[in-house]
Each structure stands twice: as structure tokens, then as C-alpha cells.
Amino acid sequence: MERKQEKTNEMNQRVRELQEQVDELKELVNTLLSVIVEEPDGVHTGDAPTLPGHGMAQVCM
């Protein structure tokens, strides 16, 4: 009976550790997505200025 309680405690601890890792990864993914969708001028309006004659080769993410 005591061994079963120890296993349960170990499993609960492991679940907490995994939840912390998931939370950290969610934060990282959100940060990376914010960086990816941010426009080169830092404005999130969807209408970043473009220069005439410059194609998609000049786009930076």
C-alpha cells in the first residue's frame, strides 16, 4: 500500500513538471509567433511601407 502511494506521488510530481514544461513551451511559441508576424517596421497594422521596385526578395521576417 505504501509503495502504491509513493508511485502516485512520483507520478503527480512528474505531471506537474511536464505541465510546467508545456507552459514554458507555450510562452516560447507565442513569442516566436509574435516575432514571425511582426512587420519589418515594428508596426502590426498589416500595411508596412513598401518601396517601388523591391520584390519579395527584400522581405525579412
Secondary structure, 3 states (H helix, E strand, C coil): CHHHHHHHHHHHHHHHHHHHHHHHHHHHHHHHHHHHHCCCCCCCCCCCCCCCCCCHHHCCC
